[in-house]
């Protein structure tokens, strides 16, 4: 019981990185294992392990809060609400502050629709793990209205993960006693990311509004996440020194990150122009012509239309980040430096964002040919 890290740090060859004592180093998010409830039959305390944050301090605060909550329940007792319907539990969960502040809060409202449709006639306490597994399989055969295809494993996993989170909140509040969505298997998630060649990137730009051309160029040349760029404020940019400073509050991994831009004239010009083009006192770096903040989903639709007009594959805004990662590798930048710039915490995520294109593949095979024919 306590706070700990699970993942073993590995080098580029997949081997464990050892510390001075010869023990494997740990990396990635911090987990907390805390007392959750007492078994009414045996009287033994049950524990739960939960991924918390990349910050050890926040993980320790989380652990203390959960432990104190358990002691409070032990002292005063809480009775579960057996009459609450599944839909009521879901709506209650989405209205909790911890769910509202999530970056995916708007997405959660969409993901919950299929869950409610499936379980709306049941009490929250009546849902069983078998019902959850049947739901997962059913979704693989259900056509999505937005894509016209069956739901992907990634989307189904997110639905189940959302329900699991809500049930855990309900358990913490004493509304339900168990979580039928816990420890259910996950479908293999196919990587969606694509690499955008420089030629395709240049072909897309003219079909975007001027303000989005600047935004997309910054994304392609910095590898910053869409949300990081949308929320980027002028106080985070140092034009004189040529860098962007992201605080732990600005990043998904809750860690400071610095991105330099002086070495790329085009990028420097784009950021400088964006900083000088503010209206209505808006503090955001990238804005619409009227000075308002760039909307998150609107830019994806415009980007998709631009791809179609340019006659290139159907890329996503997030593919700009994938492309930055791959371009850095092709330029010979070390993996360690790239991960510092992109904010990737594990080798698994780094590799997920790195793509092998024709140029790299042929170059690698060329090196093999040179090796095999060296003695001829």
Secondary structure as UniProt FT lines:
FT   STRAND          2..8
FT   TURN            12..13
FT   TURN            20..21
FT   STRAND          26..38
FT   TURN            40..42
FT   STRAND          45..53
FT   HELIX           56..76
FT   TURN            82..83
FT   HELIX           86..94
FT   HELIX           97..100
FT   TURN            103..104
FT   HELIX           105..119
FT   TURN            120..121
FT   HELIX           124..126
FT   HELIX           129..139
FT   TURN            140..141
FT   TURN            145..147
FT   HELIX           153..172
FT   TURN            173..174
FT   TURN            180..183
FT   HELIX           198..205
FT   TURN            206..207
FT   HELIX           210..222
FT   HELIX           226..230
FT   HELIX           234..236
FT   STRAND          237..238
FT   TURN            239..242
FT   STRAND          243..246
FT   TURN            248..250
FT   TURN            252..253
FT   STRAND          257..260
FT   TURN            262..263
FT   HELIX           265..276
FT   TURN            280..281
FT   TURN            289..290
FT   TURN            296..297
FT   HELIX           298..310
FT   TURN            317..318
FT   HELIX           319..330
FT   TURN            331..332
FT   HELIX           335..342
FT   HELIX           347..352
FT   HELIX           358..372
FT   TURN            373..375
//
